[in-house]
Amino acid sequence: MNIRNNSQYKHGLTLYFVILLFASLSVSAQQVKTAIEHVNVIPLTENVIVPDQTVLIENGTIKAIGKNIVIPKGYHKIDGTNKYLTPGYADMHAHLPGHQSQPYSEERYFLLNLLNGVTTLRGMRGHPSQLEMRKNALLSKKQAPTIYVSSPPITKQDKSLSVDNGEATFRDYMNQGYDFIKILSIDTVLYDQLMPMFTKNKWAVVGHAPDGKLSRAIRSGQKGIEHIEPFVNSYEQDSALTFKLFSEMHQRGVSHCPDVFWYSVFGYQRTLEELQATSGMEYVRPIMKQAWVEKWQQRLNTTTNLEAQRTTTAARIATYLNLISKINKAGVLLLISPGDGEFIIPGFGFHEEMKIFAQAGIKPYDILRAATVNAATSLGQSSQWGTVEVGKHADLVLLSQNPLTNIENANKIEGVMVKGTWITRVDIEKSLQTAP
């Protein structure tokens, strides 16, 4: 699924604004041929560290990797001594700014992700403005994560969609430039009617399982299943069948993005005080912080049976976390995202989700693969990015500590490379100081 652009949509930010948007980064970002010297490479093709390597990057692509490479003249050199180089991370359930998401400016949203090593975003609430956003970011050649955009979600509330007009509707979406089809909610009869048509056209379908039925989503040809409910429901109904379904997911190449951190926040597993101390809150504008607190206080005051909800959610999270290691061992393409909402801060929430995976017993290597290799594979892009290899896109993260010993080191970021452009952590933080 390659990124496609289409000029007919003019609903997003103008190209002029996007160019201004990243002007602060363009001054310090190194848009030249680059050599990262003496770095420990974590390729993620296997569970190894390749020490003392030189990595040459040119025109957004990794050109060479080796220990005794002679660096040609004209290369900007980065000292990687005692540091670790991994592929850039991919947030696979993002709600992009400007439509059904938190009111971040586009600039701040992208900077927060880059600060945390997220160089790819899969937007899951598709909208025409997001196609324009992506096009402008590409044309401006400024630093932003690579963006994949879902179709406008299928919902039960949309009574206009039918088996008669479905193919024309979604062909139009795909021609406009959307990368895949998103299901939010759907009548199961209509789902069963549409899925063969999606499969025939080779249009990937991801999203919620119809009526929360894991088996139906897998066997109907859905390529990605979001959230924990269908897994918990299936396990509680028939644990033996559920384990077989994990194997089927692996065989069919079905991915899974659970968004566990979202449940810990919106399932009231954290107090308001804990939420206010969430990592990254210092980068949230004061007016947004205040709005979050007021909204949360209102929720706490008006939600009926709050303690019962908290207890039920805790039990379901615990059940899921007992399953996730089995899902991983079955070879399912696990993906990482914290979801979206109040107190879920772009980029920072991504690392909270990584920590939850680790607490559930998943090894750092597999978590890093979920953040990189699995993401690329699920999007049909494994030949283009997701590992540190010659010929792959130069979306990279330079770390001061080894993430294979402790996944929290995946956030010890010295700098990121986005499409071959090097940006230091210091430069990103400076840009955040003035970002709207």
N, C-alpha and C positions, 0 to 999 in steps of 0.2 A: 504494500500500500504506500505509494509514493505521495509526497505532499503535492497537492495540485492547487493552482491559483486561478482565480477568475476575476476579471475586472468589472463584472456587471454590478457587484455590490459596492456601494459607497456609504454604508451605514456606520462604519467604524471611525476610528481616529484618522485624520488626514496624514498623508505621508510627511508633510512638513512638521506636524506635531511629533511624530515618532522620531524624526531626525533630531529635533531639539531634545527629545526625551532622553536620548542616550549620549548627548554631546559631552556630558561630564565624564563618561567612561572612555569616549573615543580619544581623549587627550592622552590618557595614561595607558590605555590598552595597546599591546604590542601587535600591530597588524603587519608582521614581517615574517620571514622564514625564521623558524625557532629551533633551537637545540636544547633539550633538557639533558644535562650531563650528570653522570654518576648516580643515577636514580635507581631505586629498587622497583622494578616493574612487577605489578600484580596483574597479569594478563587476563585472568579469569577464564582462560581456556581450560585450565586445570588448577588444582589447589597447590600452586607454587609461588615463590617469589624469585624473580630472576635479578640477581644483585648487580650493581655497578654498571648500569646500561646507559647508553646515549640514545635518545629518541629524537629523530629529525622530523620536523613538521613543515610542510609546504603546501600552500593553496588549500588549507583546511583538511589535509590528509596526512596520515602517518606515512612517511616515505621510507624510513629505515629505523631499525632497532638493533643495537649490538654493543659489544663491550669495547671494541677497539676501532670505532668509527672515527675517521678524520672529518672534523666539522668543516664544511666548505666556507669560504669567505662570504660575508654578508649575512650570516646567521646571528640572530639575537640569542645569547646564551643564558640559560637559567640553571643555577646550581641546584642539583637534586641530591646532593650528598646527605646520606642518612634520612632521606625522605622516600615516600612511597607514591607510586603513580598508578591510579586506577581509571577505568572508564568513568565518564560522567554518569550521574544517576538519572533515573526517569521516574517522575511522579505520574502514576498511571490512572489516577481518578481525580484529576484537577477540575475545579470550576473556574474557568478563566475569567479575568476581570471584565466587568461591564454588563454581565447578564446573569441573573440568578446566582450571584456570588457576593462575597463581602466587598464593601466599597473601597478597595485599594485602587490607587492610580495604576495604570499599566506599568509605569516606570518602577514604582515601589514593589509591585508584585513580582516583576521579573528579577529585580535586584535581590529580593529576599530569597528567591529560588537559587540564583547564582551564588549567593553568599554561602549557601548550604550544599553546593555541588550539584544541584539539579539542573541538568542541561537539556532535558527533554520533558515535555508536558503532554499528556493525553487529556484533552478537554472532553468532559463527559456531559456537558449541557450545551450542545451545539446551537449556534445562532449565526445569522449572516454577518453580524459585526465581527465575529471571531475569524471568519475567513478574511475579512479586510485587515484585521489586526495582524494576522499571519503574513499576508502579502506585504503590508507596509514594513514589517520587521525584516523581511527578506530583502525588499528593494532598498531599504535604507542602509543595509549592510552594517547595522549596529548590533550590539551584543544583546541577544535575547535567546532563551532556550528554543530549541526546535519544537514546533507545535503541531500536534495532530488533533483533528477536530471531529467529534461525532456529529451525526445528523441531529437535527432537532429531535428530541426524544419522542418515542411513541408513548402515548398515554391513553388510558381508558377514557379520559375526558374529551379526547378528540374523536367526535362521532362521525367526522367526515371521512376517516380512513376506512377503506373496505378492500375486500379481495379484488374487486373490479378495478379500483384506481390505484392499488398499492404499487404495482410495478412501475407505472408512469410516475407516481409521486417520488419513489425512491431513486428511480433512474435520474430524475431531475436533480435530486439532492446530490447524487454522486457526480453528475456532470458539473454541478456548481463547485465542487471541490471538497466535499466532506469525505472523510477517510473511511468511515465505517458507520454502521447503523446502531443506534442506542435504543434499548427498550427500558422504559421506566415502569410502565404498567400496561397490561394488555389483556383483553379477553382471550381466554384459552382457545376458543373456537377460531377466532381470527388469527391467533398465533399459529395454530396448526395449519391454517390455510396459507399464511404468508411465508413460513419458513422454507418450504420447498422452492418457492420462487426466489428467495434470497440465495439459497444454495445454488440454484441453476445459474444465477448471474454472478456467482462468486463474490457476493457482497458479505463481508464479515459482519456478524451480529454479536454485540456484547451488551451487558447490562443485567437487569434483575431477572431472576428465574420466574417464569410465568406461574402466578399463584404460589410462589415459593417452592416449586417442585424441582428439586435438583435433577432427578432422572429425566424429566421431560426436557429440560434445557439441554442436557448433554446429548440425548438421543435424537433431538430435533435438529442438531447441527449448529447450535449456538457456539461461538468461538471464545467467549469470555463470560464469566459469571461473577457478579459483584456481591459483596457483603456476606455476612455470616449466617443470615437466617436460613437459607435453603440447606446449608450443611448441618446446622443444629437440628432443624426440623427432620431431615432425613435420618440422622443418627438416632434421634429419639423414637422414630417410628420403626426403624429396622437397621440396626447397627451393621449386621453382616452385609446387607445390600449396599449400605453406604460405603463400606471399604471397597467393594467391587466397583462402585461408581468412581472412586478415586482412580482406580486402574483404567477405567474407560476414559476418564478425562485425559490421562496421560497418552493413551493410545490415539485419541482423537485430536490431541494438541489443544485442549481447552484450557484457557488460563483462568486464574482466580485472583481477584484483588479484594481482600476482606475489609480494609478500612477499620481495623480494630480500635485505633486511637479515637476515631469518631464516636464509637459506642461508649468508650470510657468517659468521654466528655458529655455527650448528650444522654447517656444512661445514668447521669448523676453519680458517677463513681468518684468524682473529685469535688471537693468543696470549692466554693467561690474563691476562698483565699488561695487555695492551691492553683486554681485556674489563673488567677491574677499574677501568680509567680511563674507561670509557664515560660519556658525558655523562648526567648525572642520577643517578649512583650515590650522590651525597651525600644524595639523598632516599629512598634505600632503607634500611630498618631494619637495624641491624648483624647481628641474628640471621639475617635473610634473606640478607644478603651472605655471611655465613660458610657458610650452607647451600649457596649457589651455588658458592662456591669448592671446598668439599669434594666436591660432586657432580661438578664439572668435573674436578677432579684424579683422581677415580675413573674418569671416562670416559677421560681421557688415558692412564691406567695400564692400562686393560682393553680398550680398543678395538684390535682386530687390524687390521693393514695401515693404520694411521693416515695415514701419508704418502701412500699410494696413494689413500685416500679424499679427502685434502686436494687432491691433484693433480687427481683426477677432478672434484671439485666446482668447483674453480677454472676448469677448462676449460668446464664446463657453464654457469657463471655468465657467463663471457666470451662464450660463444655467445649466451646470452640477451640480454646487454647490447648485442650487435651487432644484435639483432632488435628491441629495444624502440622504437627511433626509427622503424622501419618500421611497427610496430604503431600507434604514435601517428599517423604520417602517413596511415595508412589510415583514420583517424577512429574507431578503436576506443575505447570508453569505458574508458580506463585509470583505475584506482583506486589508492589509497595506503593501505598498512598495513605495519608492520614484522613482523607476526605476534606470537607470544607465546612466552615461555620465559625461562630464566635469562639475565640480562644484557640482555634486551630490555625496557626500562623504559617504561611507559605514557607517551605523549606525547612523550618524548624520542626514542624509537625511530622515531616518525612522521617527525621531522625528519631522522633518519639515512637513512630511505628516500627522502625528498625529495632529499637530497644525492646518493644513488646515481642517481636519475633524471637529475639534472643532469650527473653525470659521464658518463652514457651519451649525452649530447648533446641532451637534451630542454630546451627553453627554459623559463625561469621562468614565463612566462604559461601554458604548457601544463601545467606541474606544479601551479600553483595551480588551474587548471581541474580537474585530476584530483582534487585535494583537496576540491573544492567542487561545481562544476557537474556534473561527471560522476557524483559520488556521488549527488546529488539525482536526476539523470536515471535512474540505474540503479534507484533505489527508487521511481520513478514520482512523485517529489515536486518536479519542477523548477518547478512553478507556485507552490510554497510556500517554497522556500529554495534556497540555492546561489549567489545573486548578491546584490549590493547594489542593490536596486530598491524603489520604493514598493510596498507591499502584501506584501512578503516578510517572513518571520520575522526578528526582530532577533537573530540569532546572528551576532556580529561580532567581529573581532579588530582592535585598534588597535596599529599598529607604529610604532616610532621611525625606521625606515629603509625604503627602497623595495625590496620583494621582487622587483620586475620587473627590477632590475639584478643582483641576486644572490639566489638562492633561500634562502641562509642568513639573509637578513634577515627571512624569514617567521617566524623565532623571536625577533626583537627586539620582544618583546611588552610593551606598556605596560599592557594590560588586555584583558579579554574581556567581551562582552555575551552573556548566555545567556538566551534567551526574554525579552529586554527588560530584564534586570537587569544592571547594570554592576558588575564586580568588578575591582579593580586587581590587578596582579601582586603588589604588596606585601601586599595582604590575603590572597591565596592562599598566599603563602609563609609568612605568619604562621600561617595555619590548618594548614599542613603541619607546623609545629613541634610542634603538640600532637596531630596526627592519629595514631590507633593504627596 
